[in-house]
């Protein structure tokens, strides 16, 4: 342990343990920031190269770990700063750490009274969003903050519940806002409207509002270039009765809705939670609860057409990834029925379905045990030509996926903890994984973990 890092902690609730420095970045390695949910383009695609593909049974080397509070947020990483959002006792807390060491730089916190209706975590769900010198966070009960990235000073804040007269959703607010130009885009889903709002990212003042009929979902808005113009794609649909929701195509300049497409389970106890996937002037949406997937084409006049639907893939909360004409995602509402699926993006045809399982041996209270496990409803991240997968019980895998088949290149069990639903993050050769529940085999509390994923430097 480096002497200056020994015992560093912002408070006893954010206790840091430093293990070992990461390797130097390999020559010619491509690195990138990860400024918010699902990465720079909000598509779970990472452009980093020279990442470690082979590791021992124990997995990649642990650089540092931080005992965390409650919540499901992923970290955001820009340069040497990592911003993390969690709940400690009755405070929603934003912390900024040095990304390579975990050293505490600043924190900002405020009181929260959120209680989950179904007994899940009472912490924040939305991931921090970093834009230039600003950090934006949106808490589980709709408290929106803009902070200074370098100091943690509050720039402005808004209470969306009060401002838009919102009602508590099934699991609180979970949709991460989106920066588009000078606008901060939010799927507020106010009863009777607005559905989507744009705020001035510098001041928090309203710029435009759009839509009336559909409520807030758990999917985050996505922006993309379509026929040479920018458009927003917002997949709506949360706790409304009767259940309503679907995809909105919105002009980000003025909030004008080009078109709406209803896509939502007929079950009241359901939400739309996976982000839209935009490629080649087409938009893919998917939902669980017997809903399935749909591909829509966007025409040059910004109208739309339905290209295909399928029941073979219904993503619950993890977003599918598009690569070279094919879509890869986890189908299934529950752990036992989950499977990894490859679809032909042109036709919607299922190329293959993988229900991966393996025998895991472990020691529990002094007794040797064995059980079958799998990634279940995992989270995918495409990086360096392959796919990283974080399984929802704490397994980490490198996968080689193609339309002709699949192969597990490496596998390890990072922790034996359920609710590992937070997508992994890769930035500057380091892997960040969030453990949301207690590790029941190794008796480890919820943590934010940093692993060295840099490949060995060649001599």
LINQUICOR-V971773 format. One record per backbone hydrogen bond with DSSP energy under -0.5 kcal/mol. CO is the residue of the C=O (numbers start at 1). NH is the residue of the N-H. If there is no record, write none. Layout:
CO,NH  CO,NH
This chain:
2,5  2,6  3,6  5,8  8,16  11,14  12,15  14,10  15,67  17,65  26,29  30,49  32,428  34,77  35,130  36,39  38,43  38,44  38,45  39,42  44,46  44,382  46,384  48,384  50,455  56,59  57,413  61,63  61,452  63,19  63,20  64,450  65,17  66,448  70,87  70,124  74,128  76,83  77,34  78,81  80,99  81,78  82,97  83,76  84,95  86,93  87,70  87,89  88,91  90,112  91,88  91,93  92,110  93,86  93,95  94,108  95,84  96,105  96,106  97,82  97,99  98,101  98,102  103,98  106,96  108,94  110,92  116,119  124,72  124,73  129,136  131,134  133,149  134,131  135,147  136,129  137,145  138,126  139,142  140,173  142,144  142,160  143,139  144,158  145,137  146,155  146,156  147,135  148,152  153,148  156,146  158,144  158,160  159,163  160,164  161,165  161,166  169,172  170,117  172,171  173,125  178,180  178,185  180,183  182,201  183,180  183,185  184,199  185,178  186,188  186,197  189,216  190,193  194,190  195,189  196,210  197,186  198,207  198,208  199,184  200,204  205,200  208,198  210,195  210,196  211,194  211,195  215,237  222,233  224,226  224,231  226,229  229,226  231,224  232,234  232,250  233,222  233,235  234,236  234,248  237,272  238,240  245,263  246,236  247,261  248,234  248,250  249,258  249,259  250,232  250,252  251,254  251,255  256,251  256,258  259,249  261,247  268,270  271,273  272,218  272,219  276,278  277,284  279,282  281,298  282,279  283,296  284,277  285,294  286,274  287,292  292,287  293,310  294,285  295,307  295,308  296,283  297,299  297,305  299,302  303,299  305,297  308,295  310,293  314,332  321,328  323,326  325,345  325,346  326,323  327,343  328,321  329,331  329,341  330,316  331,339  335,338  339,331  340,354  341,329  342,351  342,352  343,327  343,345  344,348  349,344  349,351  352,342  353,355  354,340  354,356  358,373  360,371  362,369  364,367  367,364  369,362  371,360  373,358  375,392  376,378  379,390  381,383  381,388  382,46  383,386  386,383  387,399  388,381  389,391  389,397  390,379  391,394  392,420  393,417  394,414  394,415  395,391  396,412  397,389  397,399  398,409  398,410  399,387  399,401  400,407  402,405  405,402  407,400  407,409  410,398  412,396  412,414  415,417  416,440  419,421  425,432  427,430  429,453  430,427  431,451  432,425  433,435  433,449  434,436  435,447  438,440  439,443  439,444  444,439  446,68  447,435  447,449  448,66  449,433  450,63  450,64  451,431  451,453  453,52
